[in-house]
Amino acid sequence: MSESVFPFNNLNINIKYALSVEHDNNWYEVKSKTEYALWIIQNGSLIIEYAQEKYVLNTGDVFFFYPQILYHAFSSVKCSFIFIHFDAVLDNNYQALHFYPFDGYYPSDKIKSNLIPLISSVSSLHQKEPFAELCILGSLMFFLSNIMKQMYREKGVSAIPPCKSALARLQPVLIFINHHLSEPIHIQDLANSINLSEKYFITFFKKTIGTTPIHYITQVKMKKALEYLNEQNYSVKEVAALVGYTDIYTFSKAFKKTFGISPSKF
């Protein structure tokens, strides 16, 4: 028997959410996921900016998000989609798929037949049918295996050892950023943490994540600030401090540049 291209014999998929959502006109979102996520477009259309690329998604299309990668999603019309969040566990690693570049856009015409069982299983789960959890797990594994085979055949994607995975190497940096948003974050310190020079770290980060470290940190801070403001438990000054800004003017300027609206409007 030939050796498997992807050594996933011990891979486990843990589904965390499988829900449907609808958004009104002019919906906008900027986030990074904490788990893997699939969006299956049901109605309408939307635009996703992810890793410096822009994608237009229509009914039947799918987008596969990896954790910790910032994205922008927006739609000028009403839209709805199914979203499935899950962990991919290999040994003690809950983000095992990071070693392989399978994230991104999958158009309907290439995945339609493989998607039907997955959509059906989500419906079964919502209707609380017997064995629905087992059904959705099996259909998700089936779908993932098929898009992986498709990517491998079309682009010649090869298995990358974990020690050589760029995204895996940056994981400690991304986690540190998320846990220290209220503190000054210095690029040199981030570079030192993974034994790179500052200059090479900036190039490495941009190539891997799709944006510069400074821009990424700002976007993560703004996303967290938006969450705080939506809670309506903090003043703008307090929110600025919570995401590491001592100057409320600088914070307000960065927030408005990101979302097109002043934080004082919340």
C-alpha positions as CSV (number, residue, x, y, z in Angstrom):
1,M,0.0,0.0,0.0
2,S,1.4,3.4,-0.9
3,E,2.0,6.0,1.7
4,S,-0.8,8.5,2.3
5,V,-0.2,12.0,1.0
6,F,-1.8,13.4,4.2
7,P,-1.0,11.5,7.4
8,F,-4.4,12.1,9.0
9,N,-5.0,8.6,10.4
10,N,-5.4,10.0,13.9
11,L,-7.2,13.3,12.9
12,N,-10.3,14.0,14.9
13,I,-12.9,16.6,14.0
14,N,-14.8,18.3,16.9
15,I,-17.8,20.3,15.7
16,K,-18.6,23.3,17.9
17,Y,-21.4,25.0,16.0
18,A,-23.6,24.3,13.0
19,L,-26.1,27.1,12.5
20,S,-27.7,29.4,10.0
21,V,-27.6,33.2,10.0
22,E,-29.3,36.0,8.0
23,H,-27.9,39.5,7.5
24,D,-29.7,42.6,6.3
25,N,-28.5,45.1,3.7
26,N,-25.1,46.7,4.2
27,W,-23.9,44.1,6.7
28,Y,-20.2,44.4,7.6
29,E,-17.9,42.3,9.7
30,V,-14.2,42.2,10.5
31,K,-13.0,39.3,12.6
32,S,-10.6,36.4,13.0
33,K,-11.9,33.0,13.9
34,T,-10.8,31.0,16.9
35,E,-11.7,27.7,15.2
36,Y,-11.9,26.5,11.6
37,A,-15.1,27.6,9.9
38,L,-17.1,26.9,6.8
39,W,-19.6,29.3,5.3
40,I,-22.1,27.9,2.9
41,I,-24.0,30.6,1.1
42,Q,-27.7,30.0,1.0
43,N,-29.1,33.2,-0.4
44,G,-27.9,36.5,-1.7
45,S,-24.2,37.3,-2.2
46,L,-21.3,38.7,-0.1
47,I,-17.7,39.8,-0.5
48,I,-14.9,38.4,1.6
49,E,-11.4,40.0,1.9
50,Y,-9.0,37.4,3.2
51,A,-5.2,37.1,3.0
52,Q,-5.0,40.1,0.7
53,E,-7.5,38.6,-1.8
54,K,-11.1,39.6,-2.5
55,Y,-13.8,37.0,-3.3
56,V,-17.4,37.4,-4.4
57,L,-19.5,34.6,-3.1
58,N,-23.0,33.7,-4.4
59,T,-25.6,31.0,-3.6
60,G,-24.0,27.6,-3.2
61,D,-20.4,28.9,-2.8
62,V,-18.3,27.9,0.2
63,F,-15.6,29.8,2.1
64,F,-13.2,27.9,4.4
65,F,-11.6,30.1,7.1
66,Y,-8.5,29.2,9.2
67,P,-8.2,30.4,12.8
68,Q,-6.3,33.6,13.6
69,I,-6.5,35.0,10.0
70,L,-8.2,38.4,9.9
71,Y,-11.0,38.8,7.3
72,H,-13.5,41.4,6.2
73,A,-16.9,40.3,5.1
74,F,-19.7,42.6,3.7
75,S,-22.8,42.6,1.6
76,S,-24.9,45.3,0.1
77,V,-27.9,43.0,-0.1
78,K,-29.6,40.6,2.2
79,C,-27.8,37.3,2.5
80,S,-27.9,34.1,4.5
81,F,-25.5,31.3,5.1
82,I,-24.8,28.2,7.1
83,F,-21.7,28.3,9.3
84,I,-20.0,25.4,10.8
85,H,-17.2,25.8,13.3
86,F,-14.9,23.0,14.3
87,D,-11.5,22.0,15.6
88,A,-9.2,19.6,13.7
89,V,-7.3,17.7,16.4
90,L,-4.1,15.7,15.7
91,D,-2.4,14.5,18.9
92,N,-2.4,17.7,21.1
93,N,-2.8,20.1,18.2
94,Y,-6.3,21.6,17.8
95,Q,-5.4,23.3,14.5
96,A,-3.8,20.5,12.6
97,L,-5.0,21.7,9.2
98,H,-2.7,24.7,9.5
99,F,0.0,22.6,8.0
100,Y,-1.8,22.5,4.7
101,P,-3.1,25.4,2.6
102,F,-6.8,24.3,2.1
103,D,-8.4,27.5,3.3
104,G,-10.2,29.9,0.9
105,Y,-12.9,30.0,-1.7
106,Y,-14.7,27.0,-3.3
107,P,-17.2,27.9,-6.1
108,S,-20.5,26.0,-6.3
109,D,-19.8,24.4,-9.6
110,K,-16.8,22.4,-8.2
111,I,-18.3,21.3,-4.9
112,K,-22.1,21.0,-5.4
113,S,-22.4,17.2,-5.3
114,N,-20.1,16.9,-2.3
115,L,-22.0,19.7,-0.4
116,I,-25.5,18.2,-0.6
117,P,-24.9,15.6,2.2
118,L,-23.4,18.3,4.5
119,I,-26.3,20.7,4.0
120,S,-28.8,17.9,4.6
121,S,-27.0,16.9,7.8
122,V,-27.2,20.4,9.1
123,S,-30.9,20.4,8.5
124,S,-31.2,17.1,10.3
125,L,-29.4,18.5,13.3
126,H,-31.7,21.5,13.5
127,Q,-34.7,19.2,13.4
128,K,-33.1,17.1,16.2
129,E,-33.4,13.9,14.2
130,P,-31.9,10.7,15.6
131,F,-28.1,10.3,15.0
132,A,-27.9,13.8,13.5
133,E,-24.6,14.5,15.3
134,L,-23.0,11.4,13.8
135,C,-24.4,12.3,10.4
136,I,-23.0,15.8,10.3
137,L,-19.6,14.6,11.5
138,G,-19.5,12.1,8.7
139,S,-20.7,14.5,6.1
140,L,-18.2,17.2,7.2
141,M,-15.3,14.7,7.0
142,F,-16.5,13.6,3.6
143,F,-16.7,17.2,2.4
144,L,-13.2,18.1,3.8
145,S,-11.6,15.0,2.3
146,N,-13.0,15.9,-1.1
147,I,-11.9,19.5,-1.2
148,M,-8.5,18.4,0.0
149,K,-8.3,15.9,-2.9
150,Q,-9.5,18.6,-5.3
151,M,-6.8,21.1,-4.1
152,Y,-4.1,18.5,-4.3
153,R,-5.0,17.5,-7.9
154,E,-5.5,21.1,-9.2
155,K,-2.6,22.8,-7.5
156,G,-0.2,20.0,-6.5
157,V,-0.5,20.8,-2.8
158,S,1.9,18.6,-0.9
159,A,2.0,17.6,2.8
160,I,4.2,20.0,4.7
161,P,6.0,18.8,7.9
162,P,4.7,20.7,10.9
163,C,8.2,22.0,11.7
164,K,8.3,23.7,8.3
165,S,4.8,25.2,8.4
166,A,5.0,29.0,8.3
167,L,1.6,29.4,9.9
168,A,2.4,26.9,12.6
169,R,5.6,28.9,13.4
170,L,3.6,32.1,13.8
171,Q,1.0,30.5,16.1
172,P,2.7,31.6,19.3
173,V,3.0,35.2,18.0
174,L,-0.7,35.3,17.0
175,I,-1.7,33.9,20.4
176,F,0.5,36.4,22.2
177,I,-1.1,39.3,20.3
178,N,-4.6,38.2,21.1
179,H,-3.7,37.9,24.8
180,H,-1.9,41.2,25.2
181,L,-4.0,43.8,23.3
182,S,-4.1,46.2,26.2
183,E,-0.3,46.4,26.4
184,P,2.3,47.9,24.0
185,I,3.3,45.2,21.5
186,H,6.8,45.6,20.0
187,I,7.6,44.0,16.7
188,Q,11.2,43.3,17.8
189,D,9.9,41.3,20.7
190,L,7.6,39.3,18.5
191,A,10.5,38.6,16.1
192,N,12.7,37.5,19.0
193,S,10.1,35.1,20.3
194,I,10.5,33.0,17.2
195,N,14.2,33.6,16.7
196,L,13.9,35.9,13.6
197,S,15.4,39.3,12.9
198,E,12.9,42.1,12.9
199,K,13.3,42.7,9.2
200,Y,12.9,39.1,8.2
201,F,10.0,38.7,10.6
202,I,8.0,41.5,9.0
203,T,8.5,39.9,5.5
204,F,7.7,36.4,6.9
205,F,4.6,37.6,8.7
206,K,3.3,39.5,5.6
207,K,3.9,36.5,3.3
208,T,2.1,34.1,5.7
209,I,-0.8,36.2,7.1
210,G,-1.3,38.5,4.1
211,T,-0.6,41.8,5.9
212,T,2.0,43.5,8.0
213,P,2.4,42.8,11.7
214,I,1.4,46.4,12.6
215,H,-1.7,46.3,10.4
216,Y,-2.7,42.9,11.8
217,I,-2.3,44.1,15.4
218,T,-4.3,47.2,14.7
219,Q,-7.1,45.2,13.0
220,V,-7.3,42.8,15.9
221,K,-7.4,45.7,18.4
222,M,-10.2,47.4,16.4
223,K,-12.2,44.1,16.2
224,K,-11.9,43.8,20.0
225,A,-12.8,47.4,20.5
226,L,-15.9,46.9,18.4
227,E,-16.9,44.0,20.7
228,Y,-16.4,46.2,23.8
229,L,-18.5,49.0,22.3
230,N,-21.3,46.7,21.3
231,E,-21.5,45.5,25.0
232,Q,-22.2,49.2,25.9
233,N,-20.6,48.7,29.3
234,Y,-17.6,51.0,28.6
235,S,-16.9,54.5,27.6
236,V,-14.9,55.2,24.4
237,K,-11.9,56.2,26.7
238,E,-12.2,53.0,28.6
239,V,-12.4,50.9,25.4
240,A,-9.3,52.7,24.0
241,A,-7.4,51.8,27.2
242,L,-8.6,48.2,27.0
243,V,-7.0,47.8,23.5
244,G,-3.8,49.6,24.4
245,Y,-4.4,53.2,23.3
246,T,-3.4,56.0,25.8
247,D,-4.6,58.7,23.3
248,I,-8.3,58.6,22.6
249,Y,-7.8,60.7,19.5
250,T,-5.4,58.1,17.9
251,F,-7.8,55.3,18.9
252,S,-10.8,57.1,17.4
253,K,-8.9,57.8,14.2
254,A,-7.8,54.1,13.8
255,F,-11.4,52.9,14.6
256,K,-13.0,55.2,12.0
257,K,-10.4,54.2,9.4
258,T,-11.3,50.5,10.0
259,F,-15.1,50.7,10.2
260,G,-15.9,54.1,8.6
261,I,-17.7,55.3,11.8
262,S,-16.6,57.1,14.9
263,P,-16.6,55.0,18.1
264,S,-18.5,57.8,19.8
265,K,-21.5,56.9,17.6
266,F,-22.1,53.6,19.5
